[in-house]
Amino acid sequence: MPRQKITTFLWFDSQAEEAANFYVATFKNSRITQVSRYPEGSPAPAGTAMTVEFELAGVPFIALNGGPHFKFNEAISLSVDCVDQAEVDDLWETLSSGGAPSRCGWLKDKYGLSWQIIPSGLQKLLAGDDPARSGRAVAAMMQMSKLDIATLQRAYDGTTQ
């Protein structure tokens, strides 16, 4: 298997291993691949995870316990393409638990990492050939926290039921 050229690197204060385990438990086909630990005399207690390498649905990530110097913000988010409303609902509930829901399918998890929980086909509704239809879908989305596929489709179609 070829080596991954670009990998997302996530800086945590001290919860890298906990967060990686949470994410791996949340997404199918995910796993921890390696944990390196701080040795004696390091900035963190010996044995504490320094980096945790993991895969979410086959995509590699590295989490670092780097201390409180940097925090996540919405300038970077992880976007998840969901196959149906059930997956949107499940991921929304799991990832927002202990975190903070936002608007238009965005949320922050309990570690402060921003996620976009997006149903497949959303782009077809938002950037369709008919600007009026797409405009209605965008207007509906702007009123939502968790995205609701049926409501977005009804807005796009111009129906209320």
N, C-alpha and C positions, 0 to 999 in steps of 0.2 A: 504494500500500500504506500503511495507517495506521501511524503512529509507535508504537513499543513504549512503553507507559506505564511498565512496571517491568522493570528489567534487573538480573540478578545481577552484582555487582561483586566480583571476587576480588583480594585483596591478596597479592602475592608479594614476596619479598625482592628478587631480581634475575632470576628465571627466567620472567617473564610471557610473553615471546615464545616461548621454548622450550616452555613448558607449553601455550600456545595451539596451537602447531604439532603437538604430540603429541596433544592432544584432537581436533583437526580430522582428523588422520590416523586416529584410532581410530573415529570415528563417521561413518557414511554421511551424505551430504547436509549436509556441514559446510564452513565456509570462514572464512578471515580476511577481514574486511571493511575494516579500517583499522588502521594503526599510526601513533601519534604518537611522536616521538622527543624526548629531552631536548636542549635547546640548550646552548651554551657557558655556563658559570657556574651550572649547575644542580647539584642534590645528587648526580646520577649523571653518569658520563662522557658528553660530547656524542655524540649519535648512538645512545645506548642507548634501547631502547624504553621510553617512559614508560607509555603505555597501548596495549593491543592489543584491538581490538574483533573479536569472532568469533561465529560461529553454530555450534551443535551440533544437528544434525537440525532446523534452522530456528529454534532457540531462541537469542536473543542473550545474550551475556556480554561483560563488559569485564574485562580483566586489567590490573593496575597493578604496575609495579615500584616499590614504595614503601619498600623497605628492610626491615631486620630487626625493626622495631618490633612487628609483630603476626604471629601464627602461626595456622594453621587448627586447628580442633579438631572433635570429633564433634558439637558442638551444631548444626552445619549440615552437611548432606550433600546430594549430588545423587543422586536416585533414578532408576534407569534401568529402564523397563518392557521386558523381553526377551520376544520372541515364542516362543522355544523353548530347549531345553537347550543347543543348539549356540551360540546367541547368549550365553547365560549363561556358558558355558565360555570362549568367545572373549574376551568383555569382562573376565571375571575374570582370565584369564591376562595380558592386555595391561595392564590398569589396576593389577594388584597387583605386576607386575614392577618390582622396585626399591622397592616400597612394603611394606605390611604387611597381610596378611589378618586379618580379625577374625571375629566370629561373626554368624550369622543373615543372611548375604548382604552384610555390610558389609566394606569394605576402605579402606585409605588408599593413595593412589597415591604415586609417588616424590616428589611435590611437597608431600605432607602433606594433600591434599584428600581428604575422606571421600566415598565412593560407596556406594550400596546397589544391588546388581545383583540385580534382582527378576524372577522369571518371571511372565508374565501369568497371571492366575487365582489367584495366591497368596492374595489377599484372600478369594476364595470358599472356599478351604480353611480359612483361619484364622478366618473369621467366618461360617461356614455355619449353617444352621438347626438342626443337631444339635450341641449343645455337647460331647458325648462325642467325636464324630468330629473336630470342630475342635480339641479339647483334645489328641487324639493327634497331629494335624498340628503344632500349636504345640510339643509336646514333642519331636517329631522335628526341627523347625527349630532348636530351642535346642541341639541336639547338633551342628549343622552349622556349617561355615565358609562355603564356597560352597554355595549351595542346589542341591539335586538334586530336580527335579520328580517323577521316578518314585518316589523314596523318600517324598516328602511325600504323594503321592497314595496310596501303599500304606498309609501310616500313617493317613491320613484314612479309607480304606476298611476298615481293620482287617485287612489281609492282610499276609503276610510275603513273598510272592513276587510 
